[in-house]
Amino acid sequence: KAAQTRPATVLPDTAYVLAEQYRAVVKEAADLRETGRLPPGVVEKLQQGANALKPAVLGDPQAVPPKAGLRQLALAFQSVRNAQTEAELQRAVDDAVLAIADFVRTLEDARRVAQ
């Protein structure tokens, strides 16, 4: 029975983990900025990275058309399990993975500068 329910929960669970990862890396970046050990250019890169990452995870209601966040897409998928909601959630998960990876690289660069 677990094998039958697993596919229906993997994508929403992945979306949840990505959202938690987003919160963790954004908090780490904010903590690093608050140390005062970063040059203005590095602080600016962190801010640009965070601004690019946010819509990939949280969505962008101001976009045309509005972009749903991972949580919204996961809830839609759990409510209406069909190929469209699965594909939308999978695309959002893929985009979020890439955006988080880019931000983590920026964060790693900032850590090196702060040492």
DOVEX-893712 format. One record per residue: residue number from 1; x negated, y, z of N, C-alpha, C in turn. Coordinates in nm, 2 decimals. Layout:
N
+-----+--------+--------+--------+--------+--------+--------+--------+--------+--------+
! num !     nX !     nY !     nZ !    caX !    caY !    caZ !     cX !     cY !     cZ !
+-----+--------+--------+--------+--------+--------+--------+--------+--------+--------+
! NUM !      X !      Y !      Z !      X !      Y !      Z !      X !      Y !      Z !
...
+-----+--------+--------+--------+--------+--------+--------+--------+--------+--------+
END
This chain:
115
+-----+--------+--------+--------+--------+--------+--------+--------+--------+--------+
! num !     nX !     nY !     nZ !    caX !    caY !    caZ !     cX !     cY !     cZ !
+-----+--------+--------+--------+--------+--------+--------+--------+--------+--------+
!   1 !  -0.08 !  -0.12 !   0.00 !   0.00 !   0.00 !   0.00 !  -0.09 !   0.13 !   0.00 !
!   2 !  -0.20 !   0.13 !   0.07 !  -0.28 !   0.24 !   0.08 !  -0.34 !   0.28 !  -0.06 !
!   3 !  -0.36 !   0.17 !  -0.14 !  -0.41 !   0.20 !  -0.28 !  -0.31 !   0.27 !  -0.36 !
!   4 !  -0.18 !   0.24 !  -0.33 !  -0.07 !   0.31 !  -0.41 !  -0.06 !   0.45 !  -0.37 !
!   5 !  -0.08 !   0.49 !  -0.25 !  -0.06 !   0.63 !  -0.21 !  -0.19 !   0.71 !  -0.22 !
!   6 !  -0.30 !   0.65 !  -0.24 !  -0.43 !   0.72 !  -0.25 !  -0.43 !   0.82 !  -0.37 !
!   7 !  -0.40 !   0.78 !  -0.49 !  -0.40 !   0.88 !  -0.60 !  -0.32 !   1.00 !  -0.58 !
!   8 !  -0.21 !   0.99 !  -0.51 !  -0.12 !   1.10 !  -0.48 !  -0.18 !   1.20 !  -0.38 !
!   9 !  -0.27 !   1.15 !  -0.30 !  -0.32 !   1.24 !  -0.19 !  -0.47 !   1.29 !  -0.22 !
!  10 !  -0.54 !   1.23 !  -0.32 !  -0.67 !   1.26 !  -0.34 !  -0.69 !   1.41 !  -0.38 !
!  11 !  -0.61 !   1.45 !  -0.48 !  -0.62 !   1.59 !  -0.53 !  -0.58 !   1.69 !  -0.42 !
!  12 !  -0.47 !   1.67 !  -0.36 !  -0.44 !   1.77 !  -0.25 !  -0.54 !   1.77 !  -0.14 !
!  13 !  -0.59 !   1.65 !  -0.10 !  -0.70 !   1.65 !   0.00 !  -0.82 !   1.72 !  -0.05 !
!  14 !  -0.86 !   1.70 !  -0.17 !  -0.98 !   1.77 !  -0.23 !  -0.96 !   1.92 !  -0.23 !
!  15 !  -0.84 !   1.96 !  -0.26 !  -0.80 !   2.11 !  -0.26 !  -0.82 !   2.16 !  -0.12 !
!  16 !  -0.77 !   2.08 !  -0.02 !  -0.79 !   2.13 !   0.12 !  -0.93 !   2.14 !   0.16 !
!  17 !  -1.01 !   2.04 !   0.13 !  -1.15 !   2.04 !   0.16 !  -1.22 !   2.16 !   0.09 !
!  18 !  -1.19 !   2.19 !  -0.03 !  -1.25 !   2.30 !  -0.10 !  -1.21 !   2.44 !  -0.03 !
!  19 !  -1.09 !   2.45 !   0.01 !  -1.04 !   2.57 !   0.08 !  -1.12 !   2.59 !   0.21 !
!  20 !  -1.14 !   2.48 !   0.28 !  -1.22 !   2.48 !   0.41 !  -1.36 !   2.52 !   0.38 !
!  21 !  -1.42 !   2.46 !   0.27 !  -1.56 !   2.50 !   0.23 !  -1.57 !   2.64 !   0.20 !
!  22 !  -1.47 !   2.69 !   0.13 !  -1.46 !   2.84 !   0.09 !  -1.47 !   2.92 !   0.22 !
!  23 !  -1.38 !   2.89 !   0.32 !  -1.38 !   2.97 !   0.44 !  -1.52 !   2.96 !   0.51 !
!  24 !  -1.58 !   2.85 !   0.51 !  -1.71 !   2.83 !   0.58 !  -1.82 !   2.91 !   0.51 !
!  25 !  -1.83 !   2.91 !   0.38 !  -1.94 !   2.98 !   0.31 !  -1.91 !   3.13 !   0.31 !
!  26 !  -1.79 !   3.17 !   0.30 !  -1.76 !   3.32 !   0.31 !  -1.80 !   3.37 !   0.45 !
!  27 !  -1.76 !   3.29 !   0.55 !  -1.80 !   3.33 !   0.69 !  -1.95 !   3.34 !   0.71 !
!  28 !  -2.02 !   3.24 !   0.65 !  -2.16 !   3.24 !   0.66 !  -2.22 !   3.36 !   0.59 !
!  29 !  -2.17 !   3.39 !   0.48 !  -2.22 !   3.51 !   0.41 !  -2.19 !   3.64 !   0.49 !
!  30 !  -2.08 !   3.65 !   0.55 !  -2.05 !   3.77 !   0.63 !  -2.14 !   3.77 !   0.75 !
!  31 !  -2.17 !   3.66 !   0.81 !  -2.26 !   3.65 !   0.93 !  -2.40 !   3.70 !   0.88 !
!  32 !  -2.44 !   3.65 !   0.77 !  -2.57 !   3.68 !   0.72 !  -2.58 !   3.83 !   0.69 !
!  33 !  -2.48 !   3.89 !   0.63 !  -2.48 !   4.03 !   0.60 !  -2.49 !   4.11 !   0.73 !
!  34 !  -2.42 !   4.07 !   0.83 !  -2.42 !   4.14 !   0.96 !  -2.55 !   4.14 !   1.03 !
!  35 !  -2.64 !   4.05 !   0.99 !  -2.77 !   4.05 !   1.06 !  -2.85 !   4.18 !   1.03 !
!  36 !  -2.82 !   4.24 !   0.92 !  -2.89 !   4.36 !   0.88 !  -3.03 !   4.34 !   0.81 !
!  37 !  -3.06 !   4.21 !   0.78 !  -3.19 !   4.17 !   0.73 !  -3.18 !   4.16 !   0.58 !
!  38 !  -3.07 !   4.19 !   0.51 !  -3.06 !   4.18 !   0.37 !  -3.07 !   4.32 !   0.30 !
!  39 !  -3.15 !   4.32 !   0.19 !  -3.16 !   4.45 !   0.12 !  -3.02 !   4.47 !   0.05 !
!  40 !  -2.99 !   4.60 !   0.02 !  -2.86 !   4.63 !  -0.04 !  -2.83 !   4.55 !  -0.17 !
!  41 !  -2.93 !   4.53 !  -0.25 !  -2.90 !   4.45 !  -0.37 !  -2.85 !   4.31 !  -0.34 !
!  42 !  -2.91 !   4.25 !  -0.24 !  -2.86 !   4.11 !  -0.20 !  -2.72 !   4.11 !  -0.14 !
!  43 !  -2.70 !   4.21 !  -0.06 !  -2.56 !   4.23 !  -0.01 !  -2.46 !   4.25 !  -0.12 !
!  44 !  -2.50 !   4.32 !  -0.22 !  -2.41 !   4.35 !  -0.33 !  -2.38 !   4.22 !  -0.41 !
!  45 !  -2.49 !   4.13 !  -0.43 !  -2.47 !   4.01 !  -0.50 !  -2.38 !   3.91 !  -0.42 !
!  46 !  -2.40 !   3.91 !  -0.29 !  -2.31 !   3.83 !  -0.20 !  -2.16 !   3.88 !  -0.22 !
!  47 !  -2.14 !   4.01 !  -0.22 !  -2.01 !   4.06 !  -0.23 !  -1.95 !   4.03 !  -0.37 !
!  48 !  -2.03 !   4.04 !  -0.47 !  -1.98 !   4.01 !  -0.61 !  -1.95 !   3.86 !  -0.61 !
!  49 !  -2.03 !   3.78 !  -0.55 !  -2.00 !   3.63 !  -0.55 !  -1.88 !   3.60 !  -0.48 !
!  50 !  -1.86 !   3.66 !  -0.36 !  -1.74 !   3.64 !  -0.29 !  -1.61 !   3.68 !  -0.36 !
!  51 !  -1.62 !   3.79 !  -0.43 !  -1.51 !   3.84 !  -0.51 !  -1.48 !   3.75 !  -0.63 !
!  52 !  -1.58 !   3.69 !  -0.69 !  -1.56 !   3.60 !  -0.80 !  -1.50 !   3.46 !  -0.75 !
!  53 !  -1.54 !   3.43 !  -0.63 !  -1.50 !   3.30 !  -0.57 !  -1.35 !   3.30 !  -0.52 !
!  54 !  -1.31 !   3.41 !  -0.47 !  -1.18 !   3.42 !  -0.40 !  -1.06 !   3.38 !  -0.49 !
!  55 !  -1.05 !   3.43 !  -0.61 !  -0.93 !   3.39 !  -0.69 !  -0.94 !   3.24 !  -0.73 !
!  56 !  -1.06 !   3.18 !  -0.74 !  -1.07 !   3.04 !  -0.78 !  -1.01 !   2.95 !  -0.67 !
!  57 !  -1.01 !   3.00 !  -0.54 !  -0.96 !   2.92 !  -0.43 !  -0.83 !   2.97 !  -0.38 !
!  58 !  -0.81 !   3.10 !  -0.37 !  -0.69 !   3.16 !  -0.31 !  -0.59 !   3.20 !  -0.41 !
!  59 !  -0.63 !   3.21 !  -0.54 !  -0.55 !   3.25 !  -0.65 !  -0.55 !   3.40 !  -0.66 !
!  60 !  -0.48 !   3.45 !  -0.76 !  -0.47 !   3.60 !  -0.78 !  -0.33 !   3.63 !  -0.83 !
!  61 !  -0.25 !   3.68 !  -0.74 !  -0.11 !   3.71 !  -0.77 !  -0.10 !   3.84 !  -0.87 !
!  62 !  -0.21 !   3.92 !  -0.87 !  -0.21 !   4.04 !  -0.96 !  -0.25 !   4.01 !  -1.10 !
!  63 !  -0.31 !   3.89 !  -1.12 !  -0.35 !   3.85 !  -1.26 !  -0.23 !   3.84 !  -1.35 !
!  64 !  -0.25 !   3.85 !  -1.48 !  -0.14 !   3.83 !  -1.58 !  -0.18 !   3.72 !  -1.67 !
!  65 !  -0.11 !   3.60 !  -1.66 !  -0.01 !   3.57 !  -1.56 !  -0.07 !   3.54 !  -1.43 !
!  66 !   0.01 !   3.55 !  -1.32 !  -0.04 !   3.53 !  -1.18 !  -0.11 !   3.39 !  -1.17 !
!  67 !  -0.22 !   3.39 !  -1.10 !  -0.29 !   3.26 !  -1.08 !  -0.27 !   3.21 !  -0.94 !
!  68 !  -0.22 !   3.09 !  -0.94 !  -0.19 !   3.02 !  -0.81 !  -0.32 !   2.97 !  -0.74 !
!  69 !  -0.32 !   2.97 !  -0.61 !  -0.43 !   2.92 !  -0.54 !  -0.42 !   2.77 !  -0.52 !
!  70 !  -0.53 !   2.71 !  -0.47 !  -0.54 !   2.57 !  -0.45 !  -0.42 !   2.52 !  -0.36 !
!  71 !  -0.39 !   2.59 !  -0.25 !  -0.29 !   2.54 !  -0.16 !  -0.15 !   2.54 !  -0.23 !
!  72 !  -0.12 !   2.65 !  -0.31 !   0.01 !   2.65 !  -0.38 !   0.02 !   2.54 !  -0.48 !
!  73 !  -0.09 !   2.52 !  -0.55 !  -0.09 !   2.41 !  -0.65 !  -0.08 !   2.27 !  -0.59 !
!  74 !  -0.15 !   2.25 !  -0.48 !  -0.14 !   2.13 !  -0.41 !   0.00 !   2.10 !  -0.36 !
!  75 !   0.07 !   2.20 !  -0.30 !   0.21 !   2.19 !  -0.26 !   0.30 !   2.16 !  -0.38 !
!  76 !   0.28 !   2.23 !  -0.49 !   0.36 !   2.20 !  -0.61 !   0.34 !   2.06 !  -0.66 !
!  77 !   0.22 !   2.01 !  -0.65 !   0.19 !   1.87 !  -0.70 !   0.26 !   1.77 !  -0.60 !
!  78 !   0.25 !   1.80 !  -0.47 !   0.31 !   1.71 !  -0.38 !   0.46 !   1.71 !  -0.39 !
!  79 !   0.52 !   1.82 !  -0.43 !   0.67 !   1.83 !  -0.44 !   0.71 !   1.77 !  -0.57 !
!  80 !   0.64 !   1.80 !  -0.68 !   0.68 !   1.75 !  -0.81 !   0.56 !   1.68 !  -0.87 !
!  81 !   0.55 !   1.55 !  -0.85 !   0.44 !   1.48 !  -0.90 !   0.46 !   1.44 !  -1.05 !
!  82 !   0.41 !   1.53 !  -1.14 !   0.41 !   1.50 !  -1.28 !   0.28 !   1.53 !  -1.34 !
!  83 !   0.27 !   1.50 !  -1.47 !   0.14 !   1.53 !  -1.54 !   0.10 !   1.68 !  -1.54 !
!  84 !   0.20 !   1.76 !  -1.55 !   0.17 !   1.91 !  -1.56 !   0.12 !   1.96 !  -1.42 !
!  85 !   0.18 !   1.92 !  -1.31 !   0.13 !   1.97 !  -1.18 !   0.00 !   1.91 !  -1.15 !
!  86 !  -0.02 !   1.78 !  -1.19 !  -0.15 !   1.72 !  -1.17 !  -0.26 !   1.78 !  -1.25 !
!  87 !  -0.23 !   1.81 !  -1.37 !  -0.33 !   1.88 !  -1.46 !  -0.37 !   2.02 !  -1.41 !
!  88 !  -0.27 !   2.09 !  -1.36 !  -0.29 !   2.23 !  -1.31 !  -0.38 !   2.22 !  -1.18 !
!  89 !  -0.35 !   2.13 !  -1.10 !  -0.42 !   2.12 !  -0.97 !  -0.57 !   2.07 !  -1.00 !
!  90 !  -0.58 !   1.97 !  -1.10 !  -0.71 !   1.92 !  -1.13 !  -0.80 !   2.04 !  -1.19 !
!  91 !  -0.74 !   2.12 !  -1.28 !  -0.81 !   2.23 !  -1.34 !  -0.86 !   2.33 !  -1.23 !
!  92 !  -0.77 !   2.36 !  -1.13 !  -0.80 !   2.45 !  -1.03 !  -0.91 !   2.39 !  -0.94 !
!  93 !  -0.90 !   2.26 !  -0.91 !  -1.01 !   2.20 !  -0.83 !  -1.14 !   2.21 !  -0.90 !
!  94 !  -1.14 !   2.18 !  -1.03 !  -1.27 !   2.18 !  -1.10 !  -1.32 !   2.32 !  -1.10 !
!  95 !  -1.24 !   2.42 !  -1.12 !  -1.28 !   2.56 !  -1.12 !  -1.34 !   2.60 !  -0.99 !
!  96 !  -1.27 !   2.56 !  -0.88 !  -1.31 !   2.59 !  -0.75 !  -1.45 !   2.53 !  -0.71 !
!  97 !  -1.47 !   2.41 !  -0.76 !  -1.59 !   2.34 !  -0.73 !  -1.71 !   2.42 !  -0.80 !
!  98 !  -1.69 !   2.46 !  -0.92 !  -1.79 !   2.54 !  -0.99 !  -1.82 !   2.67 !  -0.92 !
!  99 !  -1.71 !   2.74 !  -0.88 !  -1.72 !   2.87 !  -0.82 !  -1.79 !   2.86 !  -0.68 !
! 100 !  -1.75 !   2.76 !  -0.61 !  -1.82 !   2.74 !  -0.48 !  -1.97 !   2.71 !  -0.49 !
! 101 !  -2.00 !   2.63 !  -0.59 !  -2.14 !   2.59 !  -0.62 !  -2.22 !   2.72 !  -0.65 !
! 102 !  -2.16 !   2.80 !  -0.74 !  -2.23 !   2.93 !  -0.78 !  -2.25 !   3.02 !  -0.65 !
! 103 !  -2.15 !   3.03 !  -0.57 !  -2.16 !   3.11 !  -0.45 !  -2.26 !   3.05 !  -0.35 !
! 104 !  -2.26 !   2.92 !  -0.34 !  -2.36 !   2.86 !  -0.25 !  -2.50 !   2.89 !  -0.29 !
! 105 !  -2.53 !   2.89 !  -0.42 !  -2.66 !   2.92 !  -0.48 !  -2.69 !   3.07 !  -0.44 !
! 106 !  -2.60 !   3.16 !  -0.46 !  -2.62 !   3.30 !  -0.42 !  -2.65 !   3.31 !  -0.27 !
! 107 !  -2.58 !   3.23 !  -0.19 !  -2.59 !   3.23 !  -0.05 !  -2.73 !   3.18 !  -0.01 !
! 108 !  -2.77 !   3.07 !  -0.08 !  -2.91 !   3.02 !  -0.05 !  -3.02 !   3.12 !  -0.08 !
! 109 !  -3.00 !   3.19 !  -0.19 !  -3.10 !   3.30 !  -0.22 !  -3.10 !   3.41 !  -0.11 !
! 110 !  -2.98 !   3.44 !  -0.06 !  -2.98 !   3.54 !   0.04 !  -3.04 !   3.49 !   0.17 !
! 111 !  -3.02 !   3.36 !   0.20 !  -3.09 !   3.30 !   0.32 !  -3.24 !   3.32 !   0.31 !
! 112 !  -3.29 !   3.29 !   0.20 !  -3.44 !   3.29 !   0.18 !  -3.49 !   3.44 !   0.20 !
! 113 !  -3.41 !   3.54 !   0.15 !  -3.45 !   3.68 !   0.17 !  -3.45 !   3.71 !   0.32 !
! 114 !  -3.35 !   3.66 !   0.39 !  -3.33 !   3.70 !   0.53 !  -3.43 !   3.64 !   0.62 !
! 115 !  -3.50 !   3.54 !   0.58 !  -3.60 !   3.47 !   0.67 !  -3.71 !   3.55 !   0.70 !
+-----+--------+--------+--------+--------+--------+--------+--------+--------+--------+
END
